[in-house]
Amino acid sequence: MDFSRIEVDDDLAAFVAEVRDFIATHVTEEVHEEERRTGGSFNLALHKALGAKGWILPRRPPEQGGAGLDRVRERVLELEMERAGAPDITLGTTRLVLTAVEKYAAPDLAAELVPKVARGDVRFCLGYSEPDGGSDIAAARTRAVRDGDQWTINGQKIFTTGAQNCQYTFLITRTDPDLPKHKGLTMFLVPLDSPGVEIGPIHTVGGERTNVVYYGDVCVSDRYRLGPVNGGWGVLRGPLDEEHFGAGHDDGLSDLGIGSSWARRQERDVRAAVRWARTARRPDGSRPIDDPRVRARLGQAALDVEASLATPGPMGRVRVSETMIEVAAGLVDLIGPEALLPHGADGCLEDGAFDYAHRFAQGTAIYGGTTEVFRNIIAQHVLGLPRPVYPGSRKLADSRGS
């Protein structure tokens, strides 16, 4: 029996064909070229086309702007878009925040925004990290001060990916500096066209664009507050846990581990390396693939990526990132200096795929929480180890004094 092939019924096969036709029409070479040029991981025409199909919120019924897809068809859509390399970072953050909006926003605000999200007219980004905060989101210093029904926000956020393409940011602010850090936070959905909001680009070594966002006396109505005052940590936990632990579908269709989409991206890079090995010519006329050492290294790269895909939960997040960095460097070492020629350069291989993969891989140790954060998650939530007590902490001082 060939377990590599999955047989589907005619209805599902027709849906797969529909998705692939959509991709052929909307995920064009021009879309990929824009992504290489800007690093924004977003294309407005593609996003609006998804909205027109009901595929931004595909599980929801048509009367709510969705397509009424079952879980299998939703998963087919996810995987086909992923395999096509469709730029989607803003789609992901928008879905992540929408759950909190529907749960915590004023009913009239949620009713206004959900249809716009479904059409593709409204998108959300994440306003978490600050320049001095590192991975400690609860250490936020961006201040929100209340004056009646208005709030004035001052501060700075960094790594706000997609802000240039979004209408709102899911912003964590400090509203009571005298409370313990997790208890003095309040969450807002801040319109990014508000006076005093300034968005500046940050271009990463991986060729991507993220942003620094400044808030200078930004006035926001209390209507845009999500959840209770000083209860922002509870509002934030839902999207943050989904980012750290995954969406949690218990249906056998979801990725085993966090970060699997990155690993599938690297599968494309390994296939590109195999194409190079089959077509390149050495000075003696032989092909790299004719060398058993080359075949062994390509095979090991494929196995490493496959193993990372099979690693579950937060362990998968660490395994995927470390595998990406090692495999990308290994492919560059195997192919040689021309592997580092970027897209558009004379003589670049596979349209600059190896150069891009090598640079992108470095950032995966940070995206969505650093690998160190995930090691702590594994220690505490998987292995059941106690939280560490560091020198200088109040808990350590109290224990020594007792």
C-alpha positions as CSV (number, residue, x, y, z in Angstrom):
1,M,0.0,0.0,0.0
2,D,1.3,3.5,-0.9
3,F,0.8,5.7,2.1
4,S,2.3,8.7,0.3
5,R,-0.9,9.1,-1.8
6,I,-4.2,10.2,-0.3
7,E,-7.4,9.3,-2.2
8,V,-10.3,11.8,-1.9
9,D,-13.8,11.8,-3.1
10,D,-15.0,13.7,-6.1
11,D,-16.3,16.6,-4.1
12,L,-13.1,17.1,-2.2
13,A,-11.0,16.7,-5.4
14,A,-13.2,19.4,-7.0
15,F,-12.4,21.7,-4.1
16,V,-8.7,21.0,-4.3
17,A,-8.9,22.0,-8.0
18,E,-10.8,25.2,-7.1
19,V,-8.1,26.2,-4.6
20,R,-5.3,25.5,-7.1
21,D,-7.1,27.5,-9.8
22,F,-7.4,30.4,-7.3
23,I,-3.7,30.1,-6.6
24,A,-2.8,30.1,-10.2
25,T,-4.8,33.3,-10.7
26,H,-3.8,35.2,-7.6
27,V,-0.5,33.9,-6.3
28,T,1.4,34.9,-9.4
29,E,5.1,35.6,-10.1
30,E,4.3,39.3,-9.7
31,V,3.1,38.5,-6.1
32,H,6.3,36.6,-5.4
33,E,8.4,39.4,-6.9
34,E,6.6,42.0,-4.7
35,E,7.4,39.9,-1.7
36,R,11.1,39.6,-2.6
37,R,11.2,43.4,-3.1
38,T,9.3,44.6,0.0
39,G,9.5,41.7,2.5
40,G,6.1,42.6,3.7
41,S,4.5,39.1,3.4
42,F,1.3,40.7,2.3
43,N,-0.5,41.4,-1.0
44,L,-3.6,43.5,-0.9
45,A,-5.2,42.1,-4.1
46,L,-4.7,38.5,-2.9
47,H,-6.1,39.3,0.6
48,K,-9.2,40.9,-0.9
49,A,-9.6,37.9,-3.3
50,L,-9.6,35.6,-0.3
51,G,-12.2,37.8,1.3
52,A,-14.4,37.6,-1.8
53,K,-14.3,33.8,-1.6
54,G,-15.1,33.8,2.1
55,W,-11.7,32.3,2.8
56,I,-10.4,34.8,5.3
57,L,-12.7,33.2,7.8
58,P,-13.4,30.0,5.9
59,R,-15.2,28.0,8.6
60,R,-17.8,30.7,9.2
61,P,-21.2,30.5,7.4
62,P,-21.7,32.7,4.3
63,E,-24.0,35.0,6.2
64,Q,-21.1,35.9,8.5
65,G,-18.7,36.5,5.6
66,G,-17.2,33.0,5.5
67,A,-17.4,30.0,3.1
68,G,-18.9,27.4,5.5
69,L,-16.0,25.1,4.9
70,D,-15.6,22.0,7.0
71,R,-12.3,21.3,8.8
72,V,-10.9,19.1,6.0
73,R,-11.5,21.8,3.3
74,E,-10.1,24.5,5.6
75,R,-6.9,22.4,6.0
76,V,-6.7,21.8,2.3
77,L,-6.9,25.5,1.8
78,E,-4.2,26.2,4.4
79,L,-1.8,23.6,2.9
80,E,-2.2,24.6,-0.7
81,M,-1.7,28.3,0.0
82,E,1.4,27.4,2.1
83,R,2.9,25.2,-0.6
84,A,2.3,28.0,-3.1
85,G,4.3,30.4,-0.9
86,A,1.4,32.8,-0.6
87,P,2.3,35.8,1.6
88,D,0.1,35.6,4.7
89,I,1.6,37.1,7.8
90,T,-1.1,39.7,8.2
91,L,-3.8,37.1,7.6
92,G,-2.4,35.1,10.6
93,T,-2.3,38.1,13.0
94,T,-5.7,39.2,12.0
95,R,-7.3,35.9,12.8
96,L,-5.3,35.7,16.0
97,V,-6.6,39.1,17.3
98,L,-10.2,38.6,16.0
99,T,-10.9,36.0,18.7
100,A,-10.1,38.5,21.4
101,V,-12.0,41.2,19.7
102,E,-15.2,39.1,19.6
103,K,-14.7,38.1,23.2
104,Y,-13.7,41.4,24.8
105,A,-14.6,44.3,22.6
106,A,-17.8,46.3,23.0
107,P,-20.6,44.5,21.1
108,D,-21.1,47.4,18.7
109,L,-17.4,47.5,17.9
110,A,-17.2,43.8,17.3
111,A,-20.3,43.9,15.1
112,E,-18.7,46.7,13.1
113,L,-15.3,45.0,12.6
114,V,-16.1,41.3,11.9
115,P,-17.7,41.8,8.5
116,K,-14.9,44.1,7.5
117,V,-12.4,41.5,8.5
118,A,-14.2,38.9,6.5
119,R,-14.1,41.1,3.4
120,G,-10.5,41.9,3.8
121,D,-11.0,45.6,4.5
122,V,-9.7,45.5,8.1
123,R,-6.6,43.8,9.4
124,F,-4.9,43.6,12.8
125,C,-1.3,43.6,13.9
126,L,0.3,42.8,17.3
127,G,1.6,45.6,19.5
128,Y,3.5,43.7,22.1
129,S,7.3,44.0,22.1
130,E,9.2,47.1,23.3
131,P,12.8,48.1,22.7
132,D,13.9,47.5,26.4
133,G,11.5,44.7,27.1
134,G,13.1,41.7,25.4
135,S,10.8,38.7,25.6
136,D,9.1,40.0,28.7
137,I,5.8,41.4,27.3
138,A,4.5,42.1,30.8
139,A,7.3,44.6,31.3
140,A,5.5,47.0,28.9
141,R,6.1,50.7,29.5
142,T,3.9,52.2,26.9
143,R,1.5,54.3,29.1
144,A,-2.2,54.8,28.7
145,V,-3.7,57.5,30.9
146,R,-7.4,57.9,31.3
147,D,-9.3,61.2,31.1
148,G,-13.0,60.6,31.2
149,D,-14.0,58.6,28.1
150,Q,-10.6,59.1,26.4
151,W,-7.2,57.5,26.9
152,T,-3.9,59.2,26.0
153,I,-1.2,56.7,24.9
154,N,2.5,57.4,24.8
155,G,5.3,54.9,24.1
156,Q,7.0,52.8,21.5
157,K,6.6,49.3,20.2
158,I,9.0,47.3,18.1
159,F,8.7,44.3,15.7
160,T,5.1,45.3,14.9
161,T,5.1,43.2,11.7
162,G,2.4,44.2,9.2
163,A,1.6,47.5,10.8
164,Q,2.0,49.3,7.4
165,N,-0.8,47.1,6.0
166,C,-3.2,47.1,9.0
167,Q,-5.9,49.3,10.3
168,Y,-5.6,48.5,14.0
169,T,-3.0,47.3,16.4
170,F,-3.7,45.0,19.4
171,L,-1.8,47.1,21.9
172,I,-0.7,46.2,25.4
173,T,-0.3,49.3,27.6
174,R,0.5,50.0,31.2
175,T,-2.3,51.8,33.0
176,D,-1.2,51.5,36.6
177,P,2.5,51.5,37.2
178,D,2.0,50.9,41.0
179,L,0.5,47.5,40.5
180,P,2.5,44.3,39.9
181,K,3.6,44.2,36.3
182,H,1.1,41.6,35.2
183,K,-1.8,43.4,36.9
184,G,-1.3,47.0,35.7
185,L,-1.9,46.3,32.0
186,T,-4.8,47.2,29.7
187,M,-5.4,46.1,26.2
188,F,-6.6,48.4,23.4
189,L,-7.4,48.1,19.7
190,V,-5.8,51.3,18.5
191,P,-6.7,52.7,15.0
192,L,-3.4,53.1,13.2
193,D,-4.6,56.2,11.4
194,S,-4.9,58.1,14.7
195,P,-3.0,61.4,15.0
196,G,0.3,60.7,16.8
197,V,0.9,57.2,15.4
198,E,4.1,57.0,13.4
199,I,5.2,53.8,11.7
200,G,8.8,53.3,10.7
201,P,10.2,50.3,8.7
202,I,12.8,47.9,10.1
203,H,14.3,45.6,7.4
204,T,15.7,42.3,8.8
205,V,18.7,40.3,7.7
206,G,16.1,37.8,6.3
207,G,14.8,40.3,3.8
208,E,11.6,40.9,5.7
209,R,10.0,44.1,6.8
210,T,8.8,44.7,10.4
211,N,8.2,48.0,12.1
212,V,8.8,50.3,15.0
213,V,5.6,52.2,16.0
214,Y,5.7,55.4,18.0
215,Y,2.7,56.6,20.0
216,G,2.9,60.3,20.8
217,D,-0.2,61.6,22.7
218,V,-2.4,59.3,20.8
219,C,-6.0,59.8,21.9
220,V,-8.2,56.7,21.9
221,S,-11.8,56.4,22.9
222,D,-12.7,54.0,25.7
223,R,-14.8,52.2,23.1
224,Y,-11.5,50.7,21.8
225,R,-10.6,49.2,25.2
226,L,-10.6,45.3,25.2
227,G,-11.6,43.8,28.5
228,P,-11.3,45.4,32.0
229,V,-9.0,48.2,33.0
230,N,-5.8,46.6,34.4
231,G,-7.0,43.2,33.1
232,G,-5.1,43.3,29.9
233,W,-2.9,40.3,30.7
234,G,-5.9,38.1,30.7
235,V,-7.0,39.5,27.4
236,L,-3.6,39.0,25.9
237,R,-3.2,35.4,27.1
238,G,-5.6,33.9,24.5
239,P,-3.7,35.1,21.4
240,L,-0.4,34.7,23.1
241,D,-1.1,31.1,24.1
242,E,-2.3,30.3,20.6
243,E,1.0,31.7,19.2
244,H,3.1,29.7,21.7
245,F,1.0,26.5,21.9
246,G,-0.9,26.4,18.5
247,A,-4.6,26.6,17.8
248,G,-5.2,23.3,19.4
249,H,-7.5,21.5,16.9
250,D,-7.9,18.0,18.2
251,D,-8.9,16.5,14.8
252,G,-5.7,14.9,13.5
253,L,-5.5,17.5,10.7
254,S,-3.3,20.1,12.4
255,D,0.4,20.4,12.4
256,L,2.1,18.3,15.1
257,G,4.5,21.1,16.1
258,I,4.6,24.8,16.2
259,G,6.6,26.3,13.3
260,S,5.8,23.5,10.8
261,S,5.0,26.0,8.1
262,W,8.6,27.1,8.2
263,A,9.8,23.5,7.8
264,R,7.5,23.0,4.8
265,R,9.1,26.1,3.4
266,Q,12.5,24.4,3.9
267,E,11.3,21.3,2.1
268,R,11.0,23.5,-1.0
269,D,14.6,24.6,-0.5
270,V,15.8,21.0,-0.3
271,R,13.9,20.2,-3.5
272,A,15.6,23.2,-5.1
273,A,19.0,21.9,-4.0
274,V,18.1,18.5,-5.6
275,R,17.2,20.3,-8.9
276,W,20.6,22.1,-8.7
277,A,22.4,18.8,-8.1
278,R,20.7,17.2,-11.1
279,T,21.3,20.0,-13.6
280,A,24.6,21.7,-12.6
281,R,27.8,20.7,-14.3
282,R,31.2,20.4,-12.8
283,P,34.4,21.2,-14.8
284,D,34.8,17.5,-15.6
285,G,31.2,17.4,-17.0
286,S,29.8,15.4,-14.1
287,R,26.7,16.4,-12.1
288,P,26.8,16.9,-8.4
289,I,24.1,14.3,-8.0
290,D,26.4,11.7,-9.4
291,D,28.6,12.1,-6.3
292,P,27.4,9.8,-3.5
293,R,28.6,12.3,-0.9
294,V,26.3,14.9,-2.4
295,R,23.4,12.5,-2.4
296,A,24.1,11.6,1.2
297,R,24.1,15.2,2.3
298,L,20.9,16.0,0.4
299,G,19.2,12.9,1.9
300,Q,20.3,13.9,5.4
301,A,18.9,17.4,4.9
302,A,15.6,15.9,3.8
303,L,15.5,13.6,6.8
304,D,16.3,16.4,9.2
305,V,13.4,18.5,7.9
306,E,11.1,15.6,8.0
307,A,12.1,14.9,11.6
308,S,11.4,18.5,12.6
309,L,8.0,18.2,11.1
310,A,7.3,15.1,13.2
311,T,8.4,16.8,16.5
312,P,5.2,17.8,18.4
313,G,4.2,20.9,20.3
314,P,6.6,23.5,21.6
315,M,9.5,21.0,21.2
316,G,8.7,21.2,17.4
317,R,9.2,25.0,17.5
318,V,12.7,24.6,18.8
319,R,13.6,21.7,16.6
320,V,12.3,23.4,13.4
321,S,14.2,26.6,14.1
322,E,17.5,24.8,14.8
323,T,17.0,22.5,11.8
324,M,16.3,25.4,9.5
325,I,19.5,27.2,10.5
326,E,21.6,24.0,10.2
327,V,20.1,22.8,6.9
328,A,20.3,26.2,5.3
329,A,23.9,26.6,6.2
330,G,24.6,23.0,5.0
331,L,23.0,23.7,1.6
332,V,25.2,26.8,1.2
333,D,28.3,24.8,2.1
334,L,27.3,22.1,-0.3
335,I,26.5,24.3,-3.3
336,G,29.3,26.9,-2.8
337,P,29.6,30.7,-2.9
338,E,27.1,31.1,-5.7
339,A,24.4,29.9,-3.3
340,L,24.7,33.3,-1.6
341,L,23.9,35.3,-4.7
342,P,20.6,37.1,-3.9
343,H,17.5,37.2,-6.1
344,G,18.2,39.4,-9.2
345,A,22.0,39.0,-9.1
346,D,23.7,37.6,-12.2
347,G,24.3,33.9,-11.7
348,C,22.0,33.5,-8.8
349,L,20.7,29.9,-8.3
350,E,17.0,29.0,-8.1
351,D,16.1,32.7,-8.1
352,G,18.1,33.3,-5.0
353,A,16.3,30.7,-2.9
354,F,19.4,29.5,-1.0
355,D,20.5,33.0,-0.1
356,Y,17.0,33.8,1.1
357,A,16.6,30.6,3.0
358,H,20.0,31.1,4.8
359,R,19.1,34.6,5.9
360,F,15.4,33.8,6.8
361,A,16.5,30.8,8.9
362,Q,18.3,33.1,11.4
363,G,15.2,35.0,12.3
364,T,13.2,31.9,13.1
365,A,15.1,31.7,16.5
366,I,13.2,34.9,17.4
367,Y,9.8,34.9,15.6
368,G,6.7,34.3,17.7
369,G,8.9,34.0,20.8
370,T,12.5,33.1,21.0
371,T,13.8,29.5,21.2
372,E,14.8,30.3,24.8
373,V,11.2,31.2,25.7
374,F,10.1,28.0,24.2
375,R,12.7,26.0,26.2
376,N,11.2,27.6,29.3
377,I,7.7,26.6,28.1
378,I,8.9,23.0,27.6
379,A,10.5,22.9,31.0
380,Q,7.5,24.3,32.9
381,H,4.5,23.0,30.9
382,V,5.8,19.8,29.4
383,L,8.3,18.5,31.9
384,G,6.6,20.1,35.0
385,L,9.8,21.7,36.2
386,P,9.6,24.6,38.7
387,R,10.1,28.2,37.5
388,P,13.7,29.2,37.8
389,V,14.8,31.6,40.6
390,Y,17.6,33.9,39.5
391,P,20.2,35.7,41.6
392,G,18.9,39.0,42.7
393,S,15.2,38.0,42.6
394,R,12.9,38.9,45.5
395,K,11.9,35.2,45.9
396,L,15.5,34.2,46.3
397,A,16.2,36.9,48.8
398,D,13.1,36.0,50.8
399,S,14.1,32.3,50.9
400,R,17.5,33.2,52.2
401,G,16.1,35.5,54.9
402,S,13.8,32.8,56.2
